[in-house]
């Protein structure tokens, strides 16, 4: 078969003015229908003119989950100074002064009526306050 006949058969398959690929590593090509540039057979957009020459493959839809639960609430409460609360707890803990300082009036009244939860509450609060960062936040 002559080169002319071979080209004619190749042109009939949609490959105009093309020489068939030679060898095992030759990639099949086609021509852009808008500018005539030779492009890869799997090309969707012509690299020369930028026109679409094929169909884009649909990507599967990905589900995006937005979680706005605001679980991390550090810094969202009222800031309190650790050392003021420690001193109030040490000297006036039986009256619940540190609880009033934190804005917990109900607990402050309970500390007054029970003399600092019989002293155990004051001791627990004192140790707890020493372990908190400065400033700490009260919710």
Residue frames relative to the residue before (quaternion, step in Angstrom):
aa qw qx qy qz dx dy dz
X 1.0000 0.0000 0.0000 0.0000 0.00 0.00 0.00
X 0.4120 -0.7264 0.4924 0.2454 3.59 -0.86 0.90
X 0.6556 -0.5045 0.3801 0.4137 3.56 -1.29 0.30
X 0.6194 0.5479 -0.3492 0.4407 3.59 1.06 -0.72
X 0.6760 0.4770 -0.2956 0.4776 3.60 0.88 -0.90
X 0.6287 0.5360 -0.3310 0.4559 3.55 1.02 -0.79
X 0.6582 0.4912 -0.3002 0.4852 3.59 0.97 -0.86
X 0.6350 0.5296 -0.3345 0.4521 3.59 0.98 -0.78
X 0.6555 0.4889 -0.3140 0.4823 3.60 0.98 -0.79
X 0.6560 0.5140 -0.3033 0.4620 3.55 1.00 -0.83
X 0.6395 0.5173 -0.3219 0.4689 3.59 1.08 -0.74
X 0.6354 0.5426 -0.3305 0.4388 3.57 1.02 -0.72
X 0.6650 0.4957 -0.2999 0.4713 3.59 1.17 -0.50
X 0.6685 -0.5099 0.3035 0.4484 3.60 1.23 0.25
X 0.6175 0.5102 -0.3428 0.4909 3.59 1.27 0.14
X 0.1209 -0.8399 0.5274 0.0427 3.59 0.19 1.26
X 0.8657 0.0281 -0.0418 0.4981 3.56 -1.13 0.81
X 0.4905 0.6663 -0.4248 0.3675 3.55 0.94 0.78
X 0.3484 -0.6725 0.6064 0.2422 3.47 -1.24 0.56
X 0.4843 -0.6741 0.4471 0.3333 3.61 -0.74 0.89
X 0.5905 -0.5825 0.4146 0.3743 3.57 -1.08 0.65
X 0.2419 -0.7677 0.5811 0.1199 3.53 -1.05 0.83
X 0.8050 0.2743 -0.2034 0.4852 3.59 -1.04 0.72
X 0.6432 -0.5676 0.3711 0.3556 3.52 -1.28 0.30
X 0.7091 0.4569 -0.2718 0.4632 3.65 1.15 -0.43
X 0.4695 0.6715 -0.4554 0.3482 3.61 1.22 0.02
X 0.3020 -0.7559 0.5564 0.1667 3.55 -0.92 0.92
X 0.4760 -0.6619 0.4834 0.3188 3.59 -0.95 0.76
X 0.1368 -0.7935 0.5913 0.0434 3.55 -1.07 0.81
X 0.1453 -0.7330 0.6512 0.1325 3.49 -1.40 0.16
X 0.4445 -0.6807 0.5099 0.2812 3.56 -1.28 0.10
X 0.5220 -0.6255 0.4836 0.3200 3.54 -1.07 0.80
X 0.4232 -0.7282 0.4831 0.2390 3.60 -0.83 0.96
X 0.6739 0.4889 -0.2929 0.4702 3.60 1.25 -0.25
X 0.8247 0.1829 -0.0838 0.5286 3.63 0.82 -0.94
X 0.4690 -0.7059 0.4251 0.3179 3.60 1.22 -0.26
X 0.4250 0.7033 -0.4670 0.3266 3.61 1.24 0.15
X 0.4414 -0.6754 0.5212 0.2781 3.58 -1.04 0.77
X 0.0069 0.8075 -0.5853 0.0728 3.58 -0.71 1.17
X 0.6586 -0.4900 0.3917 0.4156 3.55 -1.31 0.25
X 0.5717 -0.6284 0.4081 0.3343 3.57 -1.03 0.77
X 0.7076 0.4406 -0.2632 0.4857 3.63 1.14 -0.55
X 0.4213 0.7235 -0.4594 0.2966 3.61 1.27 0.01
X 0.2761 -0.7509 0.5802 0.1526 3.54 -1.10 0.78
X 0.7672 0.1792 -0.0883 0.6095 3.57 1.18 -0.68
X 0.4444 -0.6856 0.5094 0.2702 3.57 -0.93 0.90
X 0.4004 -0.7399 0.4798 0.2489 3.63 -0.71 0.99
X 0.6500 0.5229 -0.3282 0.4432 3.62 1.16 -0.40
X 0.8207 0.2236 -0.1101 0.5142 3.60 0.70 -1.04
X 0.4423 -0.7284 0.4303 0.2977 3.60 1.24 -0.31
X 0.4866 0.6634 -0.4405 0.3592 3.60 1.24 0.16
X 0.4958 -0.6448 0.4945 0.3064 3.53 -1.19 0.62
X 0.0983 -0.8182 0.5662 0.0155 3.58 -0.71 1.10
X 0.7776 0.1922 -0.1265 0.5851 3.60 1.26 -0.01
X 0.5812 -0.5780 0.4432 0.3629 3.54 -1.32 0.02
X 0.4330 -0.6672 0.5421 0.2711 3.56 -1.06 0.82
X 0.4153 -0.6846 0.5324 0.2747 3.55 -1.05 0.72
X 0.4572 -0.6840 0.5003 0.2699 3.56 -0.95 0.88
X 0.2956 -0.7274 0.5937 0.1764 3.56 -0.92 0.95
X 0.5078 -0.6311 0.4642 0.3582 3.63 -0.96 0.68
X 0.5210 -0.6477 0.4636 0.3068 3.55 -1.04 0.82
X 0.2244 -0.7615 0.5942 0.1292 3.54 -0.95 0.93
X 0.3658 -0.7222 0.5474 0.2120 3.54 -1.00 0.85
X 0.1629 -0.7762 0.6049 0.0718 3.56 -0.82 1.04
X 0.1344 -0.7891 0.5974 0.0492 3.55 -0.76 1.08
X 0.1319 -0.7797 0.6100 0.0512 3.56 -0.74 1.10
X 0.0966 -0.8000 0.5918 0.0182 3.55 -0.67 1.13
X 0.0037 0.8120 -0.5810 0.0561 3.56 -0.32 1.26
X 0.1945 0.8245 -0.5107 0.1466 3.56 0.81 0.96
X 0.2591 -0.7981 0.5050 0.2024 3.62 1.25 -0.32
X 0.1087 0.8225 -0.5457 0.1179 3.56 0.87 0.97
X 0.6920 0.4293 -0.2679 0.5149 3.59 1.01 -0.79
X 0.0388 0.8360 -0.5418 0.0776 3.58 -0.17 1.28
X 0.2633 0.7684 -0.5427 0.2138 3.60 1.12 0.53
X 0.7949 0.2589 -0.2149 0.5049 3.54 -0.85 0.98
X 0.5819 0.6061 -0.3722 0.3943 3.58 1.24 -0.02
X 0.6470 0.5178 -0.3234 0.4569 3.61 1.20 -0.36
X 0.6532 -0.4732 0.3949 0.4399 3.54 -1.30 -0.31
X 0.3682 -0.7424 0.5058 0.2396 3.62 -0.69 0.98
X 0.0567 -0.7780 0.6256 0.0091 3.57 -1.06 0.84
X 0.4592 -0.6713 0.5108 0.2784 3.56 -1.11 0.73
X 0.4880 -0.6978 0.4532 0.2636 3.53 -0.78 1.11
X 0.7194 0.4783 -0.2735 0.4230 3.60 0.78 -0.98
X 0.5883 0.5356 -0.3739 0.4766 3.59 1.13 -0.52
X 0.6731 0.4927 -0.2946 0.4663 3.58 0.92 -0.91
X 0.6319 0.5278 -0.3366 0.4571 3.62 1.02 -0.77
X 0.6767 0.4859 -0.2984 0.4658 3.62 0.89 -0.89
X 0.6435 0.5067 -0.3254 0.4725 3.59 0.99 -0.80
X 0.6552 0.5078 -0.3119 0.4643 3.58 0.98 -0.84
X 0.6744 0.5091 -0.3054 0.4391 3.61 0.92 -0.88
X 0.7821 0.3525 -0.1816 0.4808 3.60 0.83 -1.01
X 0.8210 0.1686 -0.0654 0.5416 3.62 0.94 -0.83
X 0.2443 0.8124 -0.4977 0.1805 3.59 1.17 0.54
X 0.6362 0.5378 -0.3409 0.4357 3.60 1.00 -0.72
X 0.6837 0.4315 -0.2811 0.5171 3.61 1.26 -0.36
X 0.4790 -0.6993 0.4158 0.3295 3.61 1.29 -0.02
X 0.2443 0.8076 -0.5100 0.1675 3.60 1.17 0.48
X 0.6503 0.5153 -0.3237 0.4548 3.61 0.99 -0.74
X 0.6271 0.5203 -0.3339 0.4739 3.59 1.14 -0.57
X 0.6330 0.4994 -0.3302 0.4908 3.59 1.04 -0.71
X 0.6183 0.5469 -0.3343 0.4548 3.60 1.06 -0.76
X 0.6865 0.4659 -0.2758 0.4854 3.60 1.04 -0.74
X 0.5220 -0.6500 0.4059 0.3744 3.59 1.25 -0.21
X 0.5389 0.5969 -0.4021 0.4378 3.56 1.25 0.37
X 0.1302 -0.8507 0.5072 0.0460 3.55 0.38 1.29
X 0.6248 0.5505 -0.3441 0.4338 3.60 1.00 -0.73
X 0.6702 0.4679 -0.2909 0.4972 3.56 0.95 -0.84
X 0.6068 0.5563 -0.3490 0.4477 3.59 1.08 -0.68
X 0.6617 0.4875 -0.3026 0.4826 3.59 0.95 -0.86
X 0.6331 0.5226 -0.3327 0.4641 3.60 1.02 -0.77
X 0.6426 0.5111 -0.3220 0.4714 3.61 1.02 -0.75
X 0.6240 0.5247 -0.3436 0.4661 3.62 1.04 -0.71
X 0.7120 0.4750 -0.2610 0.4465 3.59 0.82 -1.02
X 0.7800 0.3147 -0.1710 0.5131 3.63 1.04 -0.65
X 0.4247 -0.7167 0.4433 0.3308 3.59 1.31 0.27
X 0.7602 -0.4022 0.1957 0.4712 3.53 0.62 1.24
X 0.5778 -0.5839 0.3522 0.4484 3.56 1.09 0.79
X 0.6652 -0.5399 0.2555 0.4481 3.52 1.00 1.10
X 0.7044 -0.4794 0.2474 0.4612 3.57 1.11 0.74
X 0.6016 0.5745 -0.3635 0.4193 3.59 1.13 -0.52
X 0.6432 0.5325 -0.3132 0.4524 3.59 1.00 -0.82
X 0.6429 0.5181 -0.3217 0.4635 3.58 1.01 -0.83
X 0.6573 0.5125 -0.3070 0.4593 3.58 0.94 -0.89
X 0.6589 0.4962 -0.3021 0.4779 3.60 0.92 -0.89
X 0.6671 0.4974 -0.3021 0.4651 3.61 0.91 -0.88
X 0.6297 0.5430 -0.3365 0.4421 3.60 0.99 -0.80
X 0.6797 0.4687 -0.2854 0.4867 3.59 0.90 -0.93
X 0.6419 0.5279 -0.3193 0.4553 3.58 0.98 -0.81
X 0.6667 0.5026 -0.3031 0.4594 3.57 0.95 -0.87
X 0.6322 0.5342 -0.3375 0.4484 3.59 1.02 -0.68
X 0.6980 0.4714 -0.2662 0.4688 3.59 1.12 -0.62
X 0.5748 0.6039 -0.3812 0.3995 3.61 1.21 -0.20
X 0.5128 -0.6187 0.4820 0.3492 3.61 -1.19 0.45
X 0.3275 -0.7212 0.5674 0.2251 3.56 -1.26 0.28
X 0.5304 -0.3246 -0.7608 0.1858 1.66 -1.22 2.16
X 0.3019 -0.7097 0.5954 0.2254 3.54 -1.26 0.37
X 0.3853 -0.7408 0.5150 0.1937 3.55 -1.20 0.51
X 0.2219 -0.7682 0.5939 0.0888 3.53 -0.97 1.00
X 0.2359 -0.7888 0.5590 0.0984 3.55 -0.89 1.01
